[in-house]
């Protein structure tokens, strides 16, 4: 069980993996981002990417799943005020297997609430070819094991 005190600035962790299927890409695209490149394999083949690709929001969802499964602690996770600098430098294609790298950039105790702290991380997702498919800065609030 991981608490705020266990997150160490400067440490780097790698987790994964999740394989993204064509069916998942199309289902997500139809529901949330119905652009041709995400929902129509034939139309996508004639487009800029030369084939079907996952929505960037789908990619962010996969990265979030990996974060929750492997990094965000169920006993101390309190919230996240947001994400900065979200980027999708390369597309995710059917059959890609994603993993994440989490670099803890900064930890600091809350200025107003002694029972918690803030952790800033750079989260990057990579496919099986080591191409970066997502980069974002996350801000998370975690409870302390012992209130300060």
C-alpha positions as a LaTeX table, in Angstrom:
\begin{tabular}{lrrr}
\hline
Residue & $x$ (\AA) & $y$ (\AA) & $z$ (\AA) \\
\hline
Unk1 & 0.00 & 0.00 & 0.00 \\
Unk2 & 1.58 & 3.21 & $-1.21$ \\
Unk3 & 1.13 & 6.61 & 0.43 \\
Unk4 & 2.39 & 10.09 & $-0.42$ \\
Unk5 & 5.66 & 9.45 & 1.44 \\
Unk6 & 6.44 & 6.49 & $-0.84$ \\
Unk7 & 6.52 & 8.57 & $-4.04$ \\
Unk8 & 10.12 & 9.74 & $-4.50$ \\
Unk9 & 11.07 & 12.62 & $-6.77$ \\
Unk10 & 13.54 & 11.50 & $-9.42$ \\
Unk11 & 12.36 & 7.89 & $-9.52$ \\
Unk12 & 11.19 & 6.31 & $-12.77$ \\
Unk13 & 8.83 & 3.36 & $-13.09$ \\
Unk14 & 7.68 & 1.31 & $-16.08$ \\
Unk15 & 4.41 & $-0.61$ & $-16.26$ \\
Unk16 & 2.31 & $-2.38$ & $-18.84$ \\
Unk17 & 1.00 & $-3.76$ & $-21.00$ \\
Unk18 & $-2.33$ & $-3.46$ & $-22.81$ \\
Unk19 & $-2.91$ & $-4.49$ & $-26.43$ \\
Unk20 & $-5.38$ & $-2.32$ & $-28.34$ \\
Unk21 & $-7.66$ & $-4.14$ & $-30.80$ \\
Unk22 & $-9.36$ & $-2.90$ & $-33.95$ \\
Unk23 & $-12.73$ & $-3.60$ & $-32.36$ \\
Unk24 & $-11.89$ & $-1.45$ & $-29.32$ \\
Unk25 & $-10.62$ & 1.39 & $-31.52$ \\
Unk26 & $-13.81$ & 1.41 & $-33.58$ \\
Unk27 & $-16.10$ & 1.08 & $-30.54$ \\
Unk28 & $-14.39$ & 3.94 & $-28.71$ \\
Unk29 & $-14.36$ & 6.06 & $-31.87$ \\
Unk30 & $-18.06$ & 5.49 & $-32.57$ \\
Unk31 & $-18.96$ & 6.43 & $-29.00$ \\
Unk32 & $-16.64$ & 9.38 & $-28.37$ \\
Unk33 & $-14.63$ & 10.50 & $-31.46$ \\
Unk34 & $-16.45$ & 9.46 & $-34.64$ \\
Unk35 & $-13.89$ & 10.60 & $-37.18$ \\
Unk36 & $-13.19$ & 8.40 & $-40.21$ \\
Unk37 & $-9.65$ & 7.59 & $-39.07$ \\
Unk38 & $-11.10$ & 6.02 & $-35.88$ \\
Unk39 & $-14.24$ & 4.26 & $-37.13$ \\
Unk40 & $-13.88$ & 3.29 & $-40.81$ \\
Unk41 & $-10.98$ & 0.98 & $-41.79$ \\
Unk42 & $-11.60$ & 1.49 & $-45.53$ \\
Unk43 & $-11.91$ & 5.26 & $-45.28$ \\
Unk44 & $-8.95$ & 5.42 & $-42.90$ \\
Unk45 & $-6.77$ & 3.49 & $-45.37$ \\
Unk46 & $-7.22$ & 6.33 & $-47.85$ \\
Unk47 & $-6.49$ & 9.00 & $-45.25$ \\
Unk48 & $-3.44$ & 10.71 & $-43.84$ \\
Unk49 & $-2.44$ & 7.82 & $-41.55$ \\
Unk50 & $-2.87$ & 5.05 & $-44.12$ \\
Unk51 & $-5.09$ & 3.02 & $-41.82$ \\
Unk52 & $-7.22$ & 2.92 & $-38.73$ \\
Unk53 & $-5.81$ & 4.64 & $-35.63$ \\
Unk54 & $-7.04$ & 5.03 & $-32.07$ \\
Unk55 & $-8.41$ & 8.34 & $-30.90$ \\
Unk56 & $-5.91$ & 10.19 & $-28.75$ \\
Unk57 & $-8.55$ & 10.17 & $-26.03$ \\
Unk58 & $-8.64$ & 6.37 & $-26.26$ \\
Unk59 & $-4.84$ & 6.33 & $-25.90$ \\
Unk60 & $-5.15$ & 8.57 & $-22.84$ \\
Unk61 & $-7.73$ & 6.15 & $-21.42$ \\
Unk62 & $-5.39$ & 3.18 & $-21.87$ \\
Unk63 & $-2.56$ & 5.09 & $-20.19$ \\
Unk64 & $-4.90$ & 5.99 & $-17.34$ \\
Unk65 & $-5.86$ & 2.34 & $-16.91$ \\
Unk66 & $-2.18$ & 1.40 & $-16.64$ \\
Unk67 & $-1.61$ & 4.22 & $-14.13$ \\
Unk68 & $-4.51$ & 3.10 & $-11.95$ \\
Unk69 & $-3.57$ & $-0.57$ & $-12.14$ \\
Unk70 & 0.11 & $-0.05$ & $-11.32$ \\
Unk71 & 0.91 & 3.39 & $-9.90$ \\
Unk72 & $-2.06$ & 5.12 & $-8.29$ \\
Unk73 & $-2.57$ & 3.65 & $-4.87$ \\
Unk74 & $-6.09$ & 2.55 & $-3.90$ \\
Unk75 & $-5.57$ & 3.44 & $-0.21$ \\
Unk76 & $-4.28$ & 6.99 & $-0.62$ \\
Unk77 & $-5.39$ & 8.39 & $-3.98$ \\
Unk78 & $-7.53$ & 11.43 & $-3.22$ \\
Unk79 & $-7.93$ & 13.26 & $-6.55$ \\
Unk80 & $-6.23$ & 14.91 & $-9.47$ \\
Unk81 & $-6.71$ & 18.58 & $-10.31$ \\
Unk82 & $-5.73$ & 17.93 & $-13.93$ \\
Unk83 & $-3.24$ & 17.09 & $-16.62$ \\
Unk84 & $-0.89$ & 19.44 & $-18.46$ \\
Unk85 & 0.83 & 19.20 & $-21.85$ \\
Unk86 & $-1.10$ & 16.22 & $-23.20$ \\
Unk87 & 0.45 & 15.12 & $-26.51$ \\
Unk88 & $-0.02$ & 12.24 & $-28.97$ \\
Unk89 & 3.21 & 12.28 & $-31.02$ \\
Unk90 & 2.53 & 8.98 & $-32.85$ \\
Unk91 & $-0.69$ & 7.10 & $-33.61$ \\
Unk92 & $-1.82$ & 3.90 & $-31.92$ \\
Unk93 & $-2.80$ & 1.23 & $-34.44$ \\
Unk94 & $-4.75$ & $-2.01$ & $-34.08$ \\
Unk95 & $-2.56$ & $-4.63$ & $-32.42$ \\
Unk96 & $-0.25$ & $-2.14$ & $-30.71$ \\
Unk97 & 0.75 & $-3.09$ & $-27.18$ \\
Unk98 & 1.21 & $-0.11$ & $-24.87$ \\
Unk99 & 3.24 & 0.35 & $-21.72$ \\
Unk100 & 3.88 & 3.45 & $-19.65$ \\
Unk101 & 6.87 & 5.12 & $-18.06$ \\
Unk102 & 6.22 & 7.33 & $-15.05$ \\
Unk103 & 8.89 & 9.77 & $-13.92$ \\
Unk104 & 8.17 & 11.47 & $-10.61$ \\
Unk105 & 9.18 & 15.09 & $-11.10$ \\
Unk106 & 8.20 & 16.66 & $-7.80$ \\
Unk107 & 6.56 & 15.84 & $-4.48$ \\
Unk108 & 5.43 & 18.39 & $-1.93$ \\
Unk109 & 3.23 & 18.40 & 1.10 \\
Unk110 & $-0.02$ & 20.29 & 0.86 \\
Unk111 & 0.29 & 23.87 & 2.05 \\
Unk112 & $-3.17$ & 23.83 & 3.61 \\
Unk113 & $-3.92$ & 20.20 & 4.52 \\
Unk114 & $-1.36$ & 18.21 & 6.48 \\
Unk115 & $-2.92$ & 14.85 & 5.69 \\
Unk116 & $-1.91$ & 14.89 & 2.00 \\
Unk117 & 0.67 & 15.79 & $-0.60$ \\
Unk118 & 0.97 & 16.57 & $-4.30$ \\
Unk119 & 2.91 & 14.43 & $-6.78$ \\
Unk120 & 3.79 & 15.73 & $-10.27$ \\
Unk121 & 4.79 & 13.15 & $-12.89$ \\
Unk122 & 5.66 & 12.91 & $-16.55$ \\
Unk123 & 3.75 & 9.97 & $-17.97$ \\
Unk124 & 4.79 & 8.59 & $-21.35$ \\
Unk125 & 3.21 & 5.70 & $-23.23$ \\
Unk126 & 5.12 & 3.61 & $-25.76$ \\
Unk127 & 4.13 & 0.95 & $-28.24$ \\
Unk128 & 5.97 & $-2.31$ & $-28.84$ \\
Unk129 & 8.31 & $-0.51$ & $-31.29$ \\
Unk130 & 9.34 & 1.92 & $-28.51$ \\
Unk131 & 7.58 & 4.79 & $-30.28$ \\
Unk132 & 6.13 & 7.32 & $-27.88$ \\
Unk133 & 2.37 & 7.52 & $-28.40$ \\
Unk134 & 1.46 & 9.76 & $-25.45$ \\
Unk135 & 3.11 & 12.25 & $-23.15$ \\
Unk136 & 1.48 & 14.20 & $-20.32$ \\
Unk137 & 2.24 & 15.88 & $-17.04$ \\
Unk138 & $-0.01$ & 14.65 & $-14.25$ \\
Unk139 & $-0.77$ & 16.16 & $-10.88$ \\
Unk140 & $-2.08$ & 13.80 & $-8.20$ \\
Unk141 & $-3.04$ & 14.22 & $-4.59$ \\
Unk142 & $-2.21$ & 11.35 & $-2.24$ \\
Unk143 & $-2.93$ & 10.87 & 1.43 \\
Unk144 & $-0.09$ & 10.65 & 3.90 \\
Unk145 & 0.55 & 7.53 & 5.94 \\
Unk146 & 1.03 & 9.80 & 8.95 \\
Unk147 & $-0.51$ & 13.28 & 8.74 \\
Unk148 & 2.17 & 15.98 & 8.86 \\
\hline
\end{tabular}
